[in-house]
């Protein structure tokens, strides 16, 4: 069952600038980049820090503490020290609103 909830207005998102929101008790980082909006769990799988405080480049968000980067499409880390992916969530845009379903992770464990 789909459980999309409003995260913010699309106009609130700046290109390549993460925005932290909390949806149903889940911390989420929203990122508008490369013409799409992505939703990724906001806590680094290596260190318990907010990914939304990091930088975005090449459809990846970098953890500011140790430099691990996570693919915004898959949640998979691109290098050490992180070895575990973080959840990514389905996003849809309706009437200028960004909707996210935090109950339906798109992340695949490898």
N, C-alpha and C positions, 0 to 999 in steps of 0.2 A: 504494500500500500504506500503510495506516494504521500510525503508529508512536507511539501515545499512550504517554507515560511519566508516572510519578507525579511531581508537582511539590511537593505538600505535602498536609497534611490540611486539609479545609475549615474546621475549627475554629481553624486557625492564622491565618486571614484576618480582619482587622477591617474593618468597613464603611468605604469611602472611604480606606483606608490601603494604599498600594502595598507589595508584598512582592517583593523581588528574589530570584530563583532562577537557577541556571544549569542548563540542560538540554541534554545532548549538546554542550556547549561554547558554547551560545547563551545570552546574558544575556536574561532575560525578567522583566518586571514583571507580577505577578498583582494584579488589583484586583477586589474584591467591591463592587459598587455596584448600586443599583436592582434588587436581587433576582437579579442574575446575576454570574458570575465571568468576567472577561476576561483574556486573555494578550496582551501587546504587547511587541515588541522593546524592550529596556530602554535603548537608546542613541538620543538625539535625532538626527534627520537633519540638523540645522543645526549643532549643536556636539556634540562627543564627550563628552557627560555623561549620567549615569544619570537616566532618567525616574522611577525609583522614589523618587527624593529629592524629587520634586515633589508638588503637591497635586492632588486629584481633586475635580471638581465638574461636574455636568451631563453625566455619562458621558464626560468628557474628563480627560486627565492633562496637567498643565502642566509644562513644562521650567523648573526653578528658575533657570536661568542667564539666559535672555533672554525668557522668558514665552510661548514658542510652546506652544499646546495641541494635543493630538492626540486625535481621536475614538477611544475604546476599541473601538468596533465595526468601524471601517474603517481606522484608522491614519492617516487624512488630517489634515493640519494645518488648524486653523481660522483661522490668521492668521500674519503675518510675525513673526519673520524666517524661520521654516521654510517651505519650499515643496514638499518631497518627503515623501511618507507614510513611515511606518515599518511593518514587517510586524506583523500581528496573527495569532494562531494559534487553531485550534479547541481548545475546552475541553469536557471532560465530567466529570461528577461520578459516581463509582461507590463505593458503600459508605463514604462520608465522605471519600474521597480526591479530590483535584483532579488530573486527568490532562490533559496538553497534548501536542499533536503539532506540534513545531517544524519538521517537514519539510513541512508543508502550510500555507503562508501563505494567509490569506484576503484579503490586501491586493490591491486592483486599482489598477494605475497608470492615471492619467487623462490 
